[in-house]
């Protein structure tokens, strides 16, 4: 699995985890950490972001800004 952000055919960003899993899941956890899991539930990548209150994921928004910055609020 690999998580890639494109602009047309151009790769803007990649976590470079290809050939490291199948049927992966990208999950925003309750603690605010965005995590890519393989089918056997091993962590392939994580954003290393955390919030200070419970269930902060309920109000989270993933936004592509005009400058091509992908931001999790």
N, CA, C and O atoms as a Maestro MAE file, in Angstrom:
{
 s_m_m2io_version
 :::
 2.0.0
}

f_m_ct {
 s_m_title
 :::
 protein
 m_atom[292] {
  # First column is atom index #
  i_m_mmod_type
  r_m_x_coord
  r_m_y_coord
  r_m_z_coord
  i_m_residue_number
  s_m_chain_name
  s_m_pdb_residue_name
  s_m_pdb_atom_name
  i_m_atomic_number
  :::
  1 25 0.844 -1.187 0.000 1 A "UNK " " N  " 7
  2 3 0.000 0.000 0.000 1 A "UNK " " CA " 6
  3 2 0.882 1.240 0.000 1 A "UNK " " C  " 6
  4 15 1.986 1.249 0.545 1 A "UNK " " O  " 8
  5 25 0.369 2.264 -0.616 2 A "UNK " " N  " 7
  6 3 1.082 3.533 -0.638 2 A "UNK " " CA " 6
  7 2 0.050 4.648 -0.665 2 A "UNK " " C  " 6
  8 15 -0.941 4.557 -1.389 2 A "UNK " " O  " 8
  9 25 0.266 5.667 0.093 3 A "UNK " " N  " 7
  10 3 -0.605 6.837 0.123 3 A "UNK " " CA " 6
  11 2 0.095 7.926 -0.674 3 A "UNK " " C  " 6
  12 15 1.187 8.368 -0.317 3 A "UNK " " O  " 8
  13 25 -0.554 8.361 -1.772 4 A "UNK " " N  " 7
  14 3 0.064 9.318 -2.688 4 A "UNK " " CA " 6
  15 2 -0.890 10.470 -2.947 4 A "UNK " " C  " 6
  16 15 -2.093 10.272 -3.113 4 A "UNK " " O  " 8
  17 25 -0.340 11.669 -2.978 5 A "UNK " " N  " 7
  18 3 -1.096 12.875 -3.313 5 A "UNK " " CA " 6
  19 2 -0.626 13.353 -4.681 5 A "UNK " " C  " 6
  20 15 0.554 13.633 -4.887 5 A "UNK " " O  " 8
  21 25 -1.575 13.440 -5.612 6 A "UNK " " N  " 7
  22 3 -1.276 13.841 -6.992 6 A "UNK " " CA " 6
  23 2 -1.854 15.210 -7.302 6 A "UNK " " C  " 6
  24 15 -2.850 15.627 -6.710 6 A "UNK " " O  " 8
  25 25 -1.218 15.902 -8.235 7 A "UNK " " N  " 7
  26 3 -1.779 17.068 -8.916 7 A "UNK " " CA " 6
  27 2 -1.699 16.716 -10.390 7 A "UNK " " C  " 6
  28 15 -0.639 16.835 -11.004 7 A "UNK " " O  " 8
  29 25 -2.821 16.282 -10.963 8 A "UNK " " N  " 7
  30 3 -2.786 15.739 -12.319 8 A "UNK " " CA " 6
  31 2 -1.996 14.451 -12.305 8 A "UNK " " C  " 6
  32 15 -2.322 13.539 -11.544 8 A "UNK " " O  " 8
  33 25 -0.966 14.350 -13.125 9 A "UNK " " N  " 7
  34 3 -0.104 13.165 -13.157 9 A "UNK " " CA " 6
  35 2 1.149 13.312 -12.307 9 A "UNK " " C  " 6
  36 15 1.958 12.388 -12.227 9 A "UNK " " O  " 8
  37 25 1.314 14.459 -11.679 10 A "UNK " " N  " 7
  38 3 2.516 14.738 -10.890 10 A "UNK " " CA " 6
  39 2 2.312 14.321 -9.434 10 A "UNK " " C  " 6
  40 15 1.309 14.675 -8.816 10 A "UNK " " O  " 8
  41 25 3.262 13.572 -8.895 11 A "UNK " " N  " 7
  42 3 3.223 13.187 -7.483 11 A "UNK " " CA " 6
  43 2 3.735 14.355 -6.652 11 A "UNK " " C  " 6
  44 15 4.863 14.814 -6.828 11 A "UNK " " O  " 8
  45 25 2.877 14.832 -5.733 12 A "UNK " " N  " 7
  46 3 3.265 15.919 -4.834 12 A "UNK " " CA " 6
  47 2 3.850 15.386 -3.531 12 A "UNK " " C  " 6
  48 15 4.740 15.995 -2.937 12 A "UNK " " O  " 8
  49 25 3.332 14.234 -3.098 13 A "UNK " " N  " 7
  50 3 3.727 13.690 -1.799 13 A "UNK " " CA " 6
  51 2 3.431 12.202 -1.790 13 A "UNK " " C  " 6
  52 15 2.452 11.756 -2.388 13 A "UNK " " O  " 8
  53 25 4.265 11.439 -1.118 14 A "UNK " " N  " 7
  54 3 4.069 10.003 -0.990 14 A "UNK " " CA " 6
  55 2 4.685 9.536 0.322 14 A "UNK " " C  " 6
  56 15 5.701 10.069 0.769 14 A "UNK " " O  " 8
  57 25 4.060 8.538 0.931 15 A "UNK " " N  " 7
  58 3 4.635 7.992 2.160 15 A "UNK " " CA " 6
  59 2 5.635 6.878 1.864 15 A "UNK " " C  " 6
  60 15 6.281 6.354 2.771 15 A "UNK " " O  " 8
  61 25 5.755 6.521 0.580 16 A "UNK " " N  " 7
  62 3 6.752 5.555 0.111 16 A "UNK " " CA " 6
  63 2 6.691 4.225 0.856 16 A "UNK " " C  " 6
  64 15 7.702 3.725 1.348 16 A "UNK " " O  " 8
  65 25 5.489 3.663 0.928 17 A "UNK " " N  " 7
  66 3 5.307 2.365 1.577 17 A "UNK " " CA " 6
  67 2 4.783 1.321 0.599 17 A "UNK " " C  " 6
  68 15 4.170 0.341 1.021 17 A "UNK " " O  " 8
  69 25 5.012 1.510 -0.701 18 A "UNK " " N  " 7
  70 3 4.525 0.531 -1.670 18 A "UNK " " CA " 6
  71 2 5.166 -0.828 -1.410 18 A "UNK " " C  " 6
  72 15 6.287 -0.916 -0.911 18 A "UNK " " O  " 8
  73 25 4.438 -1.880 -1.755 19 A "UNK " " N  " 7
  74 3 4.861 -3.275 -1.548 19 A "UNK " " CA " 6
  75 2 4.970 -3.647 -0.074 19 A "UNK " " C  " 6
  76 15 5.659 -4.608 0.268 19 A "UNK " " O  " 8
  77 25 4.302 -2.903 0.801 20 A "UNK " " N  " 7
  78 3 4.332 -3.207 2.234 20 A "UNK " " CA " 6
  79 2 2.985 -3.625 2.783 20 A "UNK " " C  " 6
  80 15 2.782 -3.591 3.996 20 A "UNK " " O  " 8
  81 25 2.066 -4.016 1.932 21 A "UNK " " N  " 7
  82 3 0.780 -4.467 2.432 21 A "UNK " " CA " 6
  83 2 -0.280 -4.443 1.356 21 A "UNK " " C  " 6
  84 15 -0.109 -3.828 0.304 21 A "UNK " " O  " 8
  85 25 -1.385 -5.124 1.638 22 A "UNK " " N  " 7
  86 3 -2.545 -5.174 0.755 22 A "UNK " " CA " 6
  87 2 -3.784 -4.834 1.563 22 A "UNK " " C  " 6
  88 15 -3.818 -5.027 2.778 22 A "UNK " " O  " 8
  89 25 -4.792 -4.334 0.888 23 A "UNK " " N  " 7
  90 3 -6.068 -4.016 1.538 23 A "UNK " " CA " 6
  91 2 -5.856 -3.148 2.773 23 A "UNK " " C  " 6
  92 15 -6.393 -3.439 3.843 23 A "UNK " " O  " 8
  93 25 -5.091 -2.106 2.626 24 A "UNK " " N  " 7
  94 3 -4.763 -1.224 3.738 24 A "UNK " " CA " 6
  95 2 -5.928 -0.303 4.086 24 A "UNK " " C  " 6
  96 15 -6.842 -0.101 3.287 24 A "UNK " " O  " 8
  97 25 -5.874 0.243 5.279 25 A "UNK " " N  " 7
  98 3 -6.906 1.145 5.786 25 A "UNK " " CA " 6
  99 2 -6.228 2.391 6.339 25 A "UNK " " C  " 6
  100 15 -5.292 2.297 7.132 25 A "UNK " " O  " 8
  101 25 -6.711 3.568 5.911 26 A "UNK " " N  " 7
  102 3 -6.259 4.841 6.476 26 A "UNK " " CA " 6
  103 2 -7.294 5.252 7.505 26 A "UNK " " C  " 6
  104 15 -8.469 5.415 7.176 26 A "UNK " " O  " 8
  105 25 -6.864 5.422 8.753 27 A "UNK " " N  " 7
  106 3 -7.808 5.675 9.842 27 A "UNK " " CA " 6
  107 2 -7.378 6.877 10.667 27 A "UNK " " C  " 6
  108 15 -6.213 7.007 11.044 27 A "UNK " " O  " 8
  109 25 -8.336 7.750 10.940 28 A "UNK " " N  " 7
  110 3 -8.105 8.831 11.890 28 A "UNK " " CA " 6
  111 2 -8.535 8.314 13.252 28 A "UNK " " C  " 6
  112 15 -9.724 8.120 13.505 28 A "UNK " " O  " 8
  113 25 -7.567 8.094 14.122 29 A "UNK " " N  " 7
  114 3 -7.852 7.537 15.443 29 A "UNK " " CA " 6
  115 2 -8.465 8.589 16.362 29 A "UNK " " C  " 6
  116 15 -8.422 9.784 16.072 29 A "UNK " " O  " 8
  117 25 -9.027 8.137 17.456 30 A "UNK " " N  " 7
  118 3 -9.651 9.038 18.429 30 A "UNK " " CA " 6
  119 2 -8.660 10.024 19.016 30 A "UNK " " C  " 6
  120 15 -9.054 11.105 19.455 30 A "UNK " " O  " 8
  121 25 -7.376 9.674 19.034 31 A "UNK " " N  " 7
  122 3 -6.353 10.569 19.593 31 A "UNK " " CA " 6
  123 2 -5.849 11.594 18.578 31 A "UNK " " C  " 6
  124 15 -4.979 12.403 18.900 31 A "UNK " " O  " 8
  125 25 -6.389 11.570 17.347 32 A "UNK " " N  " 7
  126 3 -6.005 12.538 16.335 32 A "UNK " " CA " 6
  127 2 -4.880 12.088 15.421 32 A "UNK " " C  " 6
  128 15 -4.498 12.824 14.511 32 A "UNK " " O  " 8
  129 25 -4.344 10.902 15.641 33 A "UNK " " N  " 7
  130 3 -3.264 10.383 14.811 33 A "UNK " " CA " 6
  131 2 -3.857 9.734 13.562 33 A "UNK " " C  " 6
  132 15 -4.736 8.878 13.667 33 A "UNK " " O  " 8
  133 25 -3.384 10.134 12.385 34 A "UNK " " N  " 7
  134 3 -3.813 9.553 11.117 34 A "UNK " " CA " 6
  135 2 -2.868 8.400 10.814 34 A "UNK " " C  " 6
  136 15 -1.659 8.602 10.697 34 A "UNK " " O  " 8
  137 25 -3.419 7.172 10.684 35 A "UNK " " N  " 7
  138 3 -2.584 5.973 10.608 35 A "UNK " " CA " 6
  139 2 -2.979 5.115 9.407 35 A "UNK " " C  " 6
  140 15 -4.164 4.904 9.149 35 A "UNK " " O  " 8
  141 25 -1.977 4.622 8.675 36 A "UNK " " N  " 7
  142 3 -2.195 3.667 7.596 36 A "UNK " " CA " 6
  143 2 -1.851 2.284 8.127 36 A "UNK " " C  " 6
  144 15 -0.711 2.025 8.510 36 A "UNK " " O  " 8
  145 25 -2.850 1.389 8.148 37 A "UNK " " N  " 7
  146 3 -2.687 0.021 8.630 37 A "UNK " " CA " 6
  147 2 -2.709 -0.956 7.463 37 A "UNK " " C  " 6
  148 15 -3.465 -0.769 6.509 37 A "UNK " " O  " 8
  149 25 -1.891 -1.991 7.533 38 A "UNK " " N  " 7
  150 3 -1.965 -3.076 6.565 38 A "UNK " " CA " 6
  151 2 -3.108 -4.003 6.979 38 A "UNK " " C  " 6
  152 15 -3.700 -3.826 8.044 38 A "UNK " " O  " 8
  153 25 -3.414 -4.984 6.142 39 A "UNK " " N  " 7
  154 3 -4.522 -5.897 6.441 39 A "UNK " " CA " 6
  155 2 -4.282 -6.711 7.709 39 A "UNK " " C  " 6
  156 15 -5.243 -7.156 8.336 39 A "UNK " " O  " 8
  157 25 -3.027 -6.916 8.101 40 A "UNK " " N  " 7
  158 3 -2.740 -7.636 9.348 40 A "UNK " " CA " 6
  159 2 -2.619 -6.689 10.542 40 A "UNK " " C  " 6
  160 15 -2.128 -7.067 11.606 40 A "UNK " " O  " 8
  161 25 -3.084 -5.434 10.342 41 A "UNK " " N  " 7
  162 3 -3.162 -4.408 11.390 41 A "UNK " " CA " 6
  163 2 -1.805 -3.870 11.841 41 A "UNK " " C  " 6
  164 15 -1.706 -3.257 12.904 41 A "UNK " " O  " 8
  165 25 -0.765 -4.092 11.048 42 A "UNK " " N  " 7
  166 3 0.509 -3.464 11.387 42 A "UNK " " CA " 6
  167 2 0.513 -2.037 10.836 42 A "UNK " " C  " 6
  168 15 -0.074 -1.761 9.790 42 A "UNK " " O  " 8
  169 25 1.178 -1.148 11.549 43 A "UNK " " N  " 7
  170 3 1.232 0.261 11.161 43 A "UNK " " CA " 6
  171 2 2.293 0.431 10.080 43 A "UNK " " C  " 6
  172 15 3.459 0.088 10.277 43 A "UNK " " O  " 8
  173 25 1.871 0.968 8.932 44 A "UNK " " N  " 7
  174 3 2.802 1.251 7.842 44 A "UNK " " CA " 6
  175 2 3.286 2.689 7.890 44 A "UNK " " C  " 6
  176 15 4.413 2.990 7.494 44 A "UNK " " O  " 8
  177 25 2.429 3.573 8.376 45 A "UNK " " N  " 7
  178 3 2.747 5.000 8.439 45 A "UNK " " CA " 6
  179 2 1.797 5.656 9.429 45 A "UNK " " C  " 6
  180 15 0.664 5.204 9.597 45 A "UNK " " O  " 8
  181 25 2.257 6.731 10.092 46 A "UNK " " N  " 7
  182 3 1.367 7.525 10.939 46 A "UNK " " CA " 6
  183 2 1.810 8.978 10.886 46 A "UNK " " C  " 6
  184 15 2.979 9.281 10.647 46 A "UNK " " O  " 8
  185 25 0.859 9.864 11.111 47 A "UNK " " N  " 7
  186 3 1.134 11.302 11.013 47 A "UNK " " CA " 6
  187 2 1.816 11.855 12.254 47 A "UNK " " C  " 6
  188 15 2.369 12.955 12.228 47 A "UNK " " O  " 8
  189 25 1.775 11.088 13.347 48 A "UNK " " N  " 7
  190 3 2.383 11.522 14.606 48 A "UNK " " CA " 6
  191 2 1.753 12.822 15.099 48 A "UNK " " C  " 6
  192 15 2.436 13.697 15.631 48 A "UNK " " O  " 8
  193 25 0.428 12.932 14.911 49 A "UNK " " N  " 7
  194 3 -0.326 14.090 15.405 49 A "UNK " " CA " 6
  195 2 -1.290 13.622 16.485 49 A "UNK " " C  " 6
  196 15 -1.906 12.564 16.359 49 A "UNK " " O  " 8
  197 25 -1.417 14.400 17.530 50 A "UNK " " N  " 7
  198 3 -2.272 14.032 18.648 50 A "UNK " " CA " 6
  199 2 -3.020 15.257 19.144 50 A "UNK " " C  " 6
  200 15 -2.553 16.387 19.007 50 A "UNK " " O  " 8
  201 25 -4.181 15.017 19.720 51 A "UNK " " N  " 7
  202 3 -4.955 16.125 20.280 51 A "UNK " " CA " 6
  203 2 -5.015 15.977 21.797 51 A "UNK " " C  " 6
  204 15 -4.678 14.927 22.344 51 A "UNK " " O  " 8
  205 25 -5.440 17.023 22.455 52 A "UNK " " N  " 7
  206 3 -5.437 17.053 23.916 52 A "UNK " " CA " 6
  207 2 -6.769 16.697 24.547 52 A "UNK " " C  " 6
  208 15 -6.876 16.670 25.773 52 A "UNK " " O  " 8
  209 25 -7.789 16.425 23.744 53 A "UNK " " N  " 7
  210 3 -9.085 16.080 24.322 53 A "UNK " " CA " 6
  211 2 -9.646 14.840 23.635 53 A "UNK " " C  " 6
  212 15 -9.239 14.499 22.525 53 A "UNK " " O  " 8
  213 25 -10.586 14.166 24.306 54 A "UNK " " N  " 7
  214 3 -11.155 12.934 23.772 54 A "UNK " " CA " 6
  215 2 -12.017 13.197 22.546 54 A "UNK " " C  " 6
  216 15 -12.638 14.252 22.414 54 A "UNK " " O  " 8
  217 25 -12.041 12.219 21.660 55 A "UNK " " N  " 7
  218 3 -12.894 12.234 20.474 55 A "UNK " " CA " 6
  219 2 -12.683 13.449 19.587 55 A "UNK " " C  " 6
  220 15 -13.630 13.934 18.968 55 A "UNK " " O  " 8
  221 25 -11.462 13.946 19.517 56 A "UNK " " N  " 7
  222 3 -11.187 15.098 18.652 56 A "UNK " " CA " 6
  223 2 -11.376 14.736 17.185 56 A "UNK " " C  " 6
  224 15 -11.549 15.622 16.348 56 A "UNK " " O  " 8
  225 25 -11.344 13.440 16.862 57 A "UNK " " N  " 7
  226 3 -11.529 13.004 15.479 57 A "UNK " " CA " 6
  227 2 -12.933 13.294 14.963 57 A "UNK " " C  " 6
  228 15 -13.139 13.369 13.752 57 A "UNK " " O  " 8
  229 25 -13.903 13.458 15.863 58 A "UNK " " N  " 7
  230 3 -15.288 13.686 15.445 58 A "UNK " " CA " 6
  231 2 -15.459 15.015 14.717 58 A "UNK " " C  " 6
  232 15 -16.344 15.138 13.871 58 A "UNK " " O  " 8
  233 25 -14.646 15.995 15.021 59 A "UNK " " N  " 7
  234 3 -14.737 17.308 14.388 59 A "UNK " " CA " 6
  235 2 -13.585 17.569 13.422 59 A "UNK " " C  " 6
  236 15 -13.432 18.687 12.928 59 A "UNK " " O  " 8
  237 25 -12.784 16.555 13.152 60 A "UNK " " N  " 7
  238 3 -11.610 16.733 12.292 60 A "UNK " " CA " 6
  239 2 -12.010 16.900 10.830 60 A "UNK " " C  " 6
  240 15 -13.005 16.343 10.366 60 A "UNK " " O  " 8
  241 25 -11.200 17.685 10.120 61 A "UNK " " N  " 7
  242 3 -11.425 17.941 8.698 61 A "UNK " " CA " 6
  243 2 -10.082 17.841 7.980 61 A "UNK " " C  " 6
  244 15 -9.088 18.418 8.423 61 A "UNK " " O  " 8
  245 25 -10.060 17.107 6.871 62 A "UNK " " N  " 7
  246 3 -8.873 17.010 6.032 62 A "UNK " " CA " 6
  247 2 -9.092 17.921 4.831 62 A "UNK " " C  " 6
  248 15 -10.033 17.723 4.062 62 A "UNK " " O  " 8
  249 25 -8.220 18.924 4.667 63 A "UNK " " N  " 7
  250 3 -8.426 19.956 3.643 63 A "UNK " " CA " 6
  251 2 -7.200 20.066 2.741 63 A "UNK " " C  " 6
  252 15 -6.062 20.105 3.208 63 A "UNK " " O  " 8
  253 25 -7.467 20.115 1.430 64 A "UNK " " N  " 7
  254 3 -6.416 20.428 0.469 64 A "UNK " " CA " 6
  255 2 -6.451 21.930 0.245 64 A "UNK " " C  " 6
  256 15 -7.407 22.456 -0.327 64 A "UNK " " O  " 8
  257 25 -5.415 22.618 0.692 65 A "UNK " " N  " 7
  258 3 -5.355 24.070 0.559 65 A "UNK " " CA " 6
  259 2 -4.954 24.467 -0.863 65 A "UNK " " C  " 6
  260 15 -4.486 23.632 -1.637 65 A "UNK " " O  " 8
  261 25 -5.140 25.734 -1.200 66 A "UNK " " N  " 7
  262 3 -4.805 26.240 -2.535 66 A "UNK " " CA " 6
  263 2 -3.331 26.073 -2.885 66 A "UNK " " C  " 6
  264 15 -2.979 25.993 -4.062 66 A "UNK " " O  " 8
  265 25 -2.465 26.021 -1.871 67 A "UNK " " N  " 7
  266 3 -1.027 25.855 -2.110 67 A "UNK " " CA " 6
  267 2 -0.612 24.378 -2.164 67 A "UNK " " C  " 6
  268 15 0.576 24.058 -2.120 67 A "UNK " " O  " 8
  269 25 -1.606 23.482 -2.261 68 A "UNK " " N  " 7
  270 3 -1.413 22.023 -2.335 68 A "UNK " " CA " 6
  271 2 -0.940 21.420 -1.019 68 A "UNK " " C  " 6
  272 15 -0.435 20.297 -1.007 68 A "UNK " " O  " 8
  273 25 -1.090 22.132 0.075 69 A "UNK " " N  " 7
  274 3 -0.815 21.595 1.398 69 A "UNK " " CA " 6
  275 2 -2.038 20.809 1.851 69 A "UNK " " C  " 6
  276 15 -3.147 21.343 1.855 69 A "UNK " " O  " 8
  277 25 -1.851 19.554 2.230 70 A "UNK " " N  " 7
  278 3 -2.934 18.744 2.769 70 A "UNK " " CA " 6
  279 2 -2.860 18.858 4.282 70 A "UNK " " C  " 6
  280 15 -1.867 18.456 4.888 70 A "UNK " " O  " 8
  281 25 -3.915 19.409 4.901 71 A "UNK " " N  " 7
  282 3 -3.876 19.756 6.318 71 A "UNK " " CA " 6
  283 2 -5.026 19.080 7.052 71 A "UNK " " C  " 6
  284 15 -6.159 19.058 6.572 71 A "UNK " " O  " 8
  285 25 -4.719 18.535 8.211 72 A "UNK " " N  " 7
  286 3 -5.727 17.938 9.081 72 A "UNK " " CA " 6
  287 2 -5.993 18.901 10.225 72 A "UNK " " C  " 6
  288 15 -5.097 19.195 11.017 72 A "UNK " " O  " 8
  289 25 -7.234 19.397 10.312 73 A "UNK " " N  " 7
  290 3 -7.635 20.309 11.389 73 A "UNK " " CA " 6
  291 2 -8.557 19.595 12.335 73 A "UNK " " C  " 6
  292 15 -9.013 20.183 13.315 73 A "UNK " " O  " 8
  :::
 }
 m_bond[291] {
  # First column is bond index #
  i_m_from
  i_m_to
  i_m_order
  :::
  1 1 2 1
  2 2 3 1
  3 3 4 2
  4 3 5 1
  5 5 6 1
  6 6 7 1
  7 7 8 2
  8 7 9 1
  9 9 10 1
  10 10 11 1
  11 11 12 2
  12 11 13 1
  13 13 14 1
  14 14 15 1
  15 15 16 2
  16 15 17 1
  17 17 18 1
  18 18 19 1
  19 19 20 2
  20 19 21 1
  21 21 22 1
  22 22 23 1
  23 23 24 2
  24 23 25 1
  25 25 26 1
  26 26 27 1
  27 27 28 2
  28 27 29 1
  29 29 30 1
  30 30 31 1
  31 31 32 2
  32 31 33 1
  33 33 34 1
  34 34 35 1
  35 35 36 2
  36 35 37 1
  37 37 38 1
  38 38 39 1
  39 39 40 2
  40 39 41 1
  41 41 42 1
  42 42 43 1
  43 43 44 2
  44 43 45 1
  45 45 46 1
  46 46 47 1
  47 47 48 2
  48 47 49 1
  49 49 50 1
  50 50 51 1
  51 51 52 2
  52 51 53 1
  53 53 54 1
  54 54 55 1
  55 55 56 2
  56 55 57 1
  57 57 58 1
  58 58 59 1
  59 59 60 2
  60 59 61 1
  61 61 62 1
  62 62 63 1
  63 63 64 2
  64 63 65 1
  65 65 66 1
  66 66 67 1
  67 67 68 2
  68 67 69 1
  69 69 70 1
  70 70 71 1
  71 71 72 2
  72 71 73 1
  73 73 74 1
  74 74 75 1
  75 75 76 2
  76 75 77 1
  77 77 78 1
  78 78 79 1
  79 79 80 2
  80 79 81 1
  81 81 82 1
  82 82 83 1
  83 83 84 2
  84 83 85 1
  85 85 86 1
  86 86 87 1
  87 87 88 2
  88 87 89 1
  89 89 90 1
  90 90 91 1
  91 91 92 2
  92 91 93 1
  93 93 94 1
  94 94 95 1
  95 95 96 2
  96 95 97 1
  97 97 98 1
  98 98 99 1
  99 99 100 2
  100 99 101 1
  101 101 102 1
  102 102 103 1
  103 103 104 2
  104 103 105 1
  105 105 106 1
  106 106 107 1
  107 107 108 2
  108 107 109 1
  109 109 110 1
  110 110 111 1
  111 111 112 2
  112 111 113 1
  113 113 114 1
  114 114 115 1
  115 115 116 2
  116 115 117 1
  117 117 118 1
  118 118 119 1
  119 119 120 2
  120 119 121 1
  121 121 122 1
  122 122 123 1
  123 123 124 2
  124 123 125 1
  125 125 126 1
  126 126 127 1
  127 127 128 2
  128 127 129 1
  129 129 130 1
  130 130 131 1
  131 131 132 2
  132 131 133 1
  133 133 134 1
  134 134 135 1
  135 135 136 2
  136 135 137 1
  137 137 138 1
  138 138 139 1
  139 139 140 2
  140 139 141 1
  141 141 142 1
  142 142 143 1
  143 143 144 2
  144 143 145 1
  145 145 146 1
  146 146 147 1
  147 147 148 2
  148 147 149 1
  149 149 150 1
  150 150 151 1
  151 151 152 2
  152 151 153 1
  153 153 154 1
  154 154 155 1
  155 155 156 2
  156 155 157 1
  157 157 158 1
  158 158 159 1
  159 159 160 2
  160 159 161 1
  161 161 162 1
  162 162 163 1
  163 163 164 2
  164 163 165 1
  165 165 166 1
  166 166 167 1
  167 167 168 2
  168 167 169 1
  169 169 170 1
  170 170 171 1
  171 171 172 2
  172 171 173 1
  173 173 174 1
  174 174 175 1
  175 175 176 2
  176 175 177 1
  177 177 178 1
  178 178 179 1
  179 179 180 2
  180 179 181 1
  181 181 182 1
  182 182 183 1
  183 183 184 2
  184 183 185 1
  185 185 186 1
  186 186 187 1
  187 187 188 2
  188 187 189 1
  189 189 190 1
  190 190 191 1
  191 191 192 2
  192 191 193 1
  193 193 194 1
  194 194 195 1
  195 195 196 2
  196 195 197 1
  197 197 198 1
  198 198 199 1
  199 199 200 2
  200 199 201 1
  201 201 202 1
  202 202 203 1
  203 203 204 2
  204 203 205 1
  205 205 206 1
  206 206 207 1
  207 207 208 2
  208 207 209 1
  209 209 210 1
  210 210 211 1
  211 211 212 2
  212 211 213 1
  213 213 214 1
  214 214 215 1
  215 215 216 2
  216 215 217 1
  217 217 218 1
  218 218 219 1
  219 219 220 2
  220 219 221 1
  221 221 222 1
  222 222 223 1
  223 223 224 2
  224 223 225 1
  225 225 226 1
  226 226 227 1
  227 227 228 2
  228 227 229 1
  229 229 230 1
  230 230 231 1
  231 231 232 2
  232 231 233 1
  233 233 234 1
  234 234 235 1
  235 235 236 2
  236 235 237 1
  237 237 238 1
  238 238 239 1
  239 239 240 2
  240 239 241 1
  241 241 242 1
  242 242 243 1
  243 243 244 2
  244 243 245 1
  245 245 246 1
  246 246 247 1
  247 247 248 2
  248 247 249 1
  249 249 250 1
  250 250 251 1
  251 251 252 2
  252 251 253 1
  253 253 254 1
  254 254 255 1
  255 255 256 2
  256 255 257 1
  257 257 258 1
  258 258 259 1
  259 259 260 2
  260 259 261 1
  261 261 262 1
  262 262 263 1
  263 263 264 2
  264 263 265 1
  265 265 266 1
  266 266 267 1
  267 267 268 2
  268 267 269 1
  269 269 270 1
  270 270 271 1
  271 271 272 2
  272 271 273 1
  273 273 274 1
  274 274 275 1
  275 275 276 2
  276 275 277 1
  277 277 278 1
  278 278 279 1
  279 279 280 2
  280 279 281 1
  281 281 282 1
  282 282 283 1
  283 283 284 2
  284 283 285 1
  285 285 286 1
  286 286 287 1
  287 287 288 2
  288 287 289 1
  289 289 290 1
  290 290 291 1
  291 291 292 2
  :::
 }
}
